[in-house]
Every structure is written in C-alpha cells, then in structure tokens.
C-alpha cells in the first residue's frame, strides 16, 4: 500500500496516512506490462549502431625487441 504524510494540526506532527491501491482489471495490467516491455526492448531509431574499434595490443612491441610499454621518446641528455 502506498503511504502519504499529512500534517496533523492537533499534535503538530506528521501522521502517516495509507492510500488504497488503484484497482485495475487484468487486461489493463497486461497492457501496462506489455507497454513497458516493448519500450525497454525497442532501440532508438535516431542512433545508428557504433562500429567496433580494435583495441591496441601492447604485446606487439615484442616483435621488434622492445620492452612492454616502452616510451617512444628517449631523453636527449643521458647521465654517464
């Protein structure tokens, strides 16, 4: 049951009042369920599907004798 708070003037505090549920027929309930289900399954028409992009592979650097995640730029001044 749904509840609602009302301000009671005598006690100067809120009292919880229960609201009776709405009465609907079985056909109306079935239509509401189907509408929610169809709305959730439908894909928006405006947005086209995104193409899959390949992920970068860090292991391909081993083919050329490099260390995994090696930086491409080397420092200009090296300490001896």
C-alpha positions as CSV (number, residue, x, y, z in Angstrom):
1,X,0.0,0.0,0.0
2,X,1.2,3.5,-0.8
3,X,1.6,5.9,2.1
4,X,1.4,9.6,2.4
5,X,2.3,12.0,5.2
6,X,-0.2,14.6,6.3
7,X,0.3,17.4,8.8
8,X,-1.9,16.9,11.8
9,X,-2.9,20.3,13.5
10,X,-3.7,18.9,17.0
11,X,-0.4,17.1,17.5
12,X,1.7,19.4,15.3
13,X,3.5,16.5,13.7
14,X,3.1,14.5,10.5
15,X,0.9,11.4,10.6
16,X,1.2,8.6,8.0
17,X,-2.0,8.0,6.1
18,X,-2.3,4.9,3.9
19,X,-3.8,5.3,0.5
20,X,-5.7,2.4,-1.0
21,X,-4.1,1.0,-4.2
22,X,-5.7,1.7,-7.6
23,X,-8.0,-1.1,-8.8
24,X,-7.4,-2.1,-12.4
25,X,-8.6,-5.1,-14.4
26,X,-6.4,-7.9,-15.6
27,X,-6.5,-6.7,-19.2
28,X,-5.3,-3.2,-18.2
29,X,-2.5,-4.7,-16.1
30,X,-1.4,-6.9,-19.1
31,X,-1.4,-3.9,-21.4
32,X,0.8,-1.9,-19.0
33,X,3.3,-4.8,-18.7
34,X,3.5,-5.2,-22.5
35,X,4.0,-1.4,-23.0
36,X,6.9,-1.3,-20.5
37,X,8.4,-4.5,-22.1
38,X,8.2,-3.1,-25.6
39,X,9.5,0.3,-24.6
40,X,12.6,-1.4,-23.0
41,X,13.3,-3.7,-25.9
42,X,13.0,-1.1,-28.6
43,X,16.2,0.5,-29.8
44,X,16.2,4.2,-30.6
45,X,16.0,4.8,-34.4
46,X,18.0,8.0,-34.4
47,X,21.2,6.5,-33.2
48,X,23.0,4.1,-35.6
49,X,24.9,1.2,-34.2
50,X,28.5,2.0,-33.3
51,X,31.3,0.2,-35.3
52,X,33.6,-2.0,-33.3
53,X,37.1,-0.5,-33.0
54,X,40.1,-2.8,-32.4
55,X,41.8,-2.5,-29.1
56,X,45.6,-1.6,-29.0
57,X,47.8,-4.6,-28.4
58,X,50.8,-3.8,-26.1
59,X,52.4,-7.2,-26.8
60,X,53.1,-6.4,-30.5
61,X,56.2,-4.4,-29.4
62,X,57.9,-7.7,-28.5
63,X,58.2,-8.5,-32.2
64,X,60.7,-5.7,-32.6
65,X,62.7,-6.4,-29.5
66,X,61.2,-3.7,-27.4
67,X,60.1,-3.8,-23.8
68,X,56.4,-3.8,-22.9
69,X,55.1,-0.2,-22.5
70,X,58.4,1.3,-23.6
71,X,58.4,5.0,-24.2
72,X,58.9,6.1,-27.8
73,X,60.9,9.3,-27.0
74,X,64.3,8.9,-25.4
75,X,65.8,11.6,-23.2
76,X,68.2,13.9,-25.0
77,X,70.7,14.1,-22.2
78,X,72.0,10.9,-20.7
79,X,73.9,10.5,-17.5
80,X,77.2,8.6,-17.6
